[in-house]
Amino acid sequence: MEEVSRGTRFSEQQLLGEIITTFNKNEELKHLKLPSDEIKALKFLGARSTVFIDRLTLMWGQEQPANTAIPMNLLAEDWLQDGMSLPVY
């Protein structure tokens, strides 16, 4: 993996974005690259507290997230992203 230049301070979200970009750039198999909805979910989770992650892990249990009430694609929804408003119908 490429090394980020020392002396430059990145926020955790910026660092996560750099890591994901580097991973997708270096991954040769297209089906293993992270799609945009998974990237949004990872960034959402990266901004959450330890308590939130612990509770989510407890809810997921031994199941894969896709087989639970809180799948990764739910975490990628626009209305869950910082600064977005809840949809009102």
C-alpha positions as CSV (number, residue, x, y, z in Angstrom):
1,M,0.0,0.0,0.0
2,E,1.2,3.5,-0.7
3,E,2.5,5.4,2.3
4,V,0.8,8.7,3.1
5,S,3.4,11.5,3.4
6,R,4.4,12.1,6.9
7,G,3.9,15.5,8.4
8,T,0.5,16.0,6.8
9,R,-2.4,15.6,9.1
10,F,-5.5,13.9,7.7
11,S,-8.8,13.5,9.4
12,E,-10.0,9.9,10.0
13,Q,-12.5,10.3,7.1
14,Q,-9.8,11.6,4.7
15,L,-7.5,8.8,5.7
16,L,-10.3,6.2,5.2
17,G,-11.0,7.7,1.8
18,E,-7.4,7.5,0.8
19,I,-7.2,3.9,1.9
20,I,-10.3,3.0,-0.1
21,T,-9.1,4.8,-3.2
22,T,-5.7,3.1,-3.0
23,F,-7.4,-0.3,-2.5
24,N,-9.7,0.2,-5.5
25,K,-6.8,1.5,-7.7
26,N,-4.6,-1.4,-6.8
27,E,-7.2,-4.2,-7.0
28,E,-6.9,-5.9,-10.4
29,L,-10.1,-8.0,-10.1
30,K,-13.1,-5.8,-10.9
31,H,-15.6,-7.8,-8.8
32,L,-13.4,-7.2,-5.7
33,K,-13.3,-3.4,-5.9
34,L,-15.5,-1.6,-3.4
35,P,-18.7,-0.2,-5.0
36,S,-19.9,3.3,-4.1
37,D,-22.6,2.1,-1.8
38,E,-20.1,0.0,0.3
39,I,-17.8,3.0,0.4
40,K,-20.6,5.2,1.7
41,A,-21.4,2.6,4.4
42,L,-17.7,2.3,5.4
43,K,-17.4,6.1,5.7
44,F,-20.7,6.2,7.7
45,L,-19.3,3.5,10.1
46,G,-16.0,5.2,10.3
47,A,-17.7,8.3,11.7
48,R,-19.7,6.5,14.3
49,S,-18.8,6.1,18.0
50,T,-17.4,2.9,19.6
51,V,-20.7,2.5,21.4
52,F,-22.6,2.5,18.1
53,I,-20.2,0.0,16.5
54,D,-20.5,-2.3,19.5
55,R,-24.3,-2.2,19.4
56,L,-24.3,-2.8,15.6
57,T,-21.9,-5.7,16.1
58,L,-24.2,-7.1,18.7
59,M,-27.2,-6.8,16.4
60,W,-25.4,-8.5,13.5
61,G,-24.3,-11.3,15.8
62,Q,-23.0,-14.3,13.9
63,E,-25.0,-13.5,10.7
64,Q,-23.6,-11.7,7.7
65,P,-24.9,-8.1,7.7
66,A,-26.8,-8.8,4.5
67,N,-29.0,-11.3,6.4
68,T,-29.9,-9.0,9.2
69,A,-32.3,-6.1,9.8
70,I,-29.4,-3.6,9.3
71,P,-27.6,-4.6,6.0
72,M,-24.7,-2.5,4.7
73,N,-26.8,-1.0,1.9
74,L,-29.1,0.5,4.6
75,L,-26.0,2.2,6.1
76,A,-25.3,3.7,2.7
77,E,-28.6,5.5,2.4
78,D,-28.3,9.2,1.8
79,W,-30.6,10.2,4.7
80,L,-28.1,8.6,7.2
81,Q,-25.1,10.6,5.9
82,D,-23.9,13.6,7.9
83,G,-25.6,16.8,7.0
84,M,-28.5,15.2,5.1
85,S,-32.1,15.7,6.2
86,L,-34.6,12.9,6.8
87,P,-37.0,12.3,3.9
88,V,-40.5,13.3,4.6
89,Y,-43.3,11.7,2.5
